[in-house]
Amino acid sequence: MADKSFLNWPFFEDRHRELAAELEDWAGAHLAGIDHSNTDAACRALVAALGEGGWTQHSGAMAGEQMDVRSLCLIRETLARHDGLADFAFAMQGLGTGAISLFGTAEQRGEWLPLTRAGKAISAFALTEPQSGSDVANSTMTATLDGDTYVLNGEKTWISNGGIADVYTLFARTGEAPGAKGLSAFVVPADLPGFEVVERLETIAPHPLATLRFTDCRIPKSALLGQPGQGFKIAMSVLDVFRSTVAAAALGFARRALDEALARVTTRQVQGAPLFDLQMVQGHIADMALDVDASALLVYRAAWAKDSGAARVTREAAMAKLFSTDQAQQVIDKAVQLHGGDGVRRGQKVEELYRDIRALRIYEGASDVQRVVIARQALAAFQGGN
């Protein structure tokens, strides 16, 4: 059974402990044996189930509400520990509508958030382009103002929920200034003429991913999120909230791997004794437990700081994501090793975790990008203190 002692840390309030306990019960009853054979159908079913369970209510904030990042992290950690695709389904409801929650008008919030929070509409976050992954300022997709409409032209790729989403938060160049200052954000329904899914992308851990193309696709001026030229700021503000939750998902994967490893080494016999009796195995378990607790401290420090009113948690979130995703990879690799041949056998949980974790070190800011962010933040703090 996964360790729950971290819930007594001072980062949390009673409502967080209650949330974790309720979700644990729900996940145990609803996520066992999820059929992943049809990824699109599984994601649609998971979003609907999470909506019926009330969990997607946490994915967005209506007017007067505040995003509770600790709750988001607890939900993602718990779901990831039970089922990676369930975590993905929940996460995208939040990331896809995060800009609407933070920057949307009353009309934009009122149109989409009741649907996405109820699991009745699926959302997506369309930022990456074929030639600009981490380099958002290099985006070339355009949104040209033409009277009362914007005309969209260009492609987006590696878009999670691409092809099954009902609404996309889309970033395009409106040209107010060069680079990052010339981007804007828009709310784009999926049923518009000129929008098409041109490729579905297959990955080692199946998720609904696609390349999207917009050809003279018209959206009303009212689809603009925030002000023209604020797109980069909006994207970074959303990622500032949700980057910590990626770390939480990695933490959930790592906790499950540790549990699977403990179950293996305490039941597997080697020369008449449990595998755990080998000192080298104990060393692996110790390293895994250390990485899990260190990750949890970084994750919930970042979440607590944001919930406590910090305007930005760029440094904290980057540290949490970098460490938690990289160390979860190591924890899971050790769990696979301790399982021997069974560790790479299809159908084994640790083999599934091994495939699940890899993408988290890439999306929403690859590990090396996080190192750059952390270094720049450290330099800025040093110079500011002198």
N, C-alpha and C positions, 0 to 999 in steps of 0.2 A: 504494500500500500504506500502510495506517495506520501512523503513527509509533509505535514501541514503545520509544523511548529512555526514556520515563517509568518503565519497569519497573526501571531502574537507580537510581531515586531511593531514598533511605534509608528510605522508608516500608515497603519490601517486603523479604521474606526470599526465599531461594531457592525455597521451596515455592510462593510466589505466582507467581514467574516460570515455574516448571514448570506450574502450573495454567493460566496464561494461554496458554502455548504449546500445551498439550494441548487446551484448549477451542477455540483458533483452528483447529487441524487438524480437530477434530470438527465445528465449525460450518461450515467450508468444505465438508465432505463431506455434511452432513445438512440444511443449511438453505437451500441454493440452490433457488430456484423453488418455495418453499412455496405451496400453493394456499390462498388466503384467501377463496375464494368462499363457503364455509360456515364462518362464524366459530366456531361451537360445535364442529364436527367438527375444525377445524384446532387449536383449543386442546386438545381431548382428545388428539389425535394428538401434539401438541408436548409435553404433560406426560408422556405415555407414553414418547416418544423421549428426553426429558431424563432420565427415570427410568432407562431402559435404559442410557443413557450414563453414569450415575452422578452427574450434575450436581445433581439435586434432593437428593442426600444432604447438600448444603451448606445446604439451605433450613431446616433445623431442627436442634436440638441435643438429644440424649438426655441422661439423667442423667450428670453428671460431665463433659460436654462444654461447650465455650464457643462461642458464635456468633462466627465469624471475619468481621468486617464488611469487612475488606479483600478477602477472597475473594468475598463477596457482591457487592461493588462491581465487582471485576474481571469476574465472570461477567455481571453486568447490562450493563456497558459493552460487553463483547465481543458478547453476544447482540443488544443494541440496534443495534450497528453492522452486524450481518448481517441481522436480521429483527426488527422491532418487536413482532410478536405472540409470537415466541419469548421475548423479554425479558419481556413481560407474563405469559406462562404460568409462567415461572420465578419471577418476582417474587411472584405471588400464592400460590405454594406456601409461600413464606417468611412473607409478611405474614399470610396466613390462619392459620398455625399458630404465629406468633411468640409469642403469649400462652401457648400450650400449652408451648412450649419454655422460656419464662422463668418461668412461674407454675404450670404444670400439676402435678398429682400424678403419682406413678409410674404409676398406673393410666391416667390420661388420656394421658400420654406414650406408654405402652406400647400403647394402643389405636389411636392415630391417627398418630403420627410414623413408625412403620415403613411405613405405607401411603403417606403423603404424600411421604416421602423417597424412596420407590421409584417414585413416579409412578403408583401404583395407586389413589390417591384424590385428588380435587381439593378444595382448601380455599378459603375466602373469609373476609373480614373485614367484619363487618356493624356499622358504627358510624353512618353518616350517616342522617338522617331528613329527611322533607320540609321541616320547619320549622327544622332545625338541621344546618347543614353544618359550618362551622368552629367554631360555638358548641356544642361537645359538651355543655356543662353544661345546655343547654336541651332535652336529649333527654326525650321523653315516653313512650316505650315502657316498659311495665311488666312486671316479673316479680314476681308475688305469691306468697308462700310459703303453701302449703296442705298441711299435714301433711308428707309426705315428698317433695313435689313443688313446683316453681315453675310458675306458670301465666303464659305469655307472651301479651301483647296489645299490638298496635301495628304500625307499618310501618317498614321501612327502605328507602332508595332509593339509587340510584347505586352499587349493590353489585357490584363486580367479581366475575366468575364466578357471579353470580346466575343461578340456573336450571340450571347445570351442576355446581355444587359438591356434594360428598358431605358436607361438614362446614363449619359456620360458627362462627367466633368472634363471639359476639353480645353487645352491650352493652345493658342495660336498667335502668330505674329500680327499685330495691328499697326506697328510701325511708329509708335510715338517717339522712340529713340532707338539707337543701335543696341544690339545685345539683349541682355536680360530685361532692360527697361522698356522694351518694345513688345512685350508679350501681354496678352489678356486672357481671361478665363471665361468660359461659357458653359451654360447648361444646355445640353444637346440631347433631345429625345432620339431614340433609335429608329423611329419610323419615318425619317425625312427622306424625300427624294434627293438623290445624289450621294447618299451614304451607302457604302457596301463593305462587306467583309470579304477581303480578297484572299486570305490565307488563314487556316487554322494551324497553330503551332503545337507540335508534340514535344513533350519533355519527359525526363526520367521519372518524375512524379506527376502523373497526369492532372492537369488543371485546364479549365477553359481559357485559352490564350489565342489571340488573333492579331493579324495585321488589318487595319481599317483604312479605307480610302474615302476621301471626300472630294467630290467633283461638282463645283458650282452648287454646293449645298447651302441653301438659304435658311437663316435663322433670324428671328426678330431681334431688334435692339434690346428688348426686354430680357433676352437670354444672357446678356452680359452679367458676369459676377463682379461686384465691386466696381472699380473705375477702370477706364482704358489704361493700359500700361501697368496694371497692378498684378498681372498674371504670375510673375516670378515670385513676388511677395506672397501671394495667395498659396502658390504651390509649396513654398518653403514653410509657411505657417502650418499648413496641413501636415506636411511631413514631420514638423517639429512635434506635433501631437502624436502621430501614429508611428513614428520610428521606434519609440519605446515599446510599442505593442508588438513589433516584429521581434524584438529581443525577448519579449514575454513568450511568444510562440516558440522560439528556440529553446527557452527555458523549459517549456512544457514537454518538448521532444526529449530534452536531456533528462528530465525527471523520469519520463517513461523508460528511457534506455537504462537508467540506473536501476529502476525497479525490475526490469526484465533481466538485467545482469545479476542482481541479487538473487532472484528466483532461480536462475540457472546455476550459480556457483554454490548455492546451499542445497541443491537437490542432485546435482551431477556428481557421481562418484568416480574418483580416481584412486586406484590401488586401495580400495576399501574405505576411503575417507572422502568427505565432501571436498569439492574443488576449492572451496573457500579456505581450507586449511593451508593451502600453499601461500607462502609469504608474498610471492610475486603477484598472485591474484589479489591478495589483500592490499597490496600497493596500488594496483589498478583501481580498486573500489575506492580507496582513500582519495586518489586523484579525482575521480569522477564526482565524489561527494563534495570535495572542495570546489570544483568548478561550478557545480550546481548552486551552492550557497553564495559564492562570489558573484555569479551572474544575477541571482535573485536580489542581492544587495544593490547592484548597479541598476537593475530594472526598476525596482520600486523606489529607489532614491530619485530617479528621473521622473517617474510618475508623480511621486509626492511633491517634488519641487514645482511641477507644472500645476498641480491641483492647489498648491499653496499660493499661487498668484504670480509666479515668475513669468515675465513677459516672453522670454525665450529660454529654452533648455537645450540649445544646440549642442553644447559640450556634453552635458549629462546624457542626452539621448544618443549621441554618437558613440560615447564610451559604452553605454549599455548595449547598443546594437553590435558594435565591433566585438566586444568581449563575449557576449552571450552567444552570438551565432558561430563565431570561430571555435569557442570552447564546446559548444553543443556538438559540433562536428567531431571533436576529439572524444567526447564522452560516448557518442554513438559508435564511433570506430572501435573503442575499447569494448563496448558491449557486443559488437559483431565478433571481435576476436575471441572473447570469452565464450561465445556460442559455438566456436569452431565451424565446421562445415554447415551446420544449421543456420549460422548467421548470414549466409549468402543465399539461402534457399527461399524461393518465392513462397509467399504465404506466412513467413515468419515476421513477427512485429519488428524486430531489429533491422531486418532487411528493408522493410517499408520505411522505417525511420531514416535509414541511411540514404534513401532516395529523397525523402521529404526535406531533409535539412539543407541540402546543398544550395538550393535556390535562395535561401534566406541570406546567404553571404553575398548575394549579388543585388537583389531587388531593393528598392528604396534606399539606394546608396551603397555601392559595393564596399567591401572591407577596406580596400586601399583608399577609397574616397573618404571613409570615416577617419582614417589616419591623418589625412590632409586636414580635415575639419578640426580634429582634436589638436593637431600641431598649431594651426592658425589661432585657435582659441587660447591655447597656452601662451603663445607669443603676445597676443593682444592683452591678456591679463598681466603678463610681465611688464610690457611697455606702459600699460595704464597705471601700474603700481609704482612706476618710477617717475 
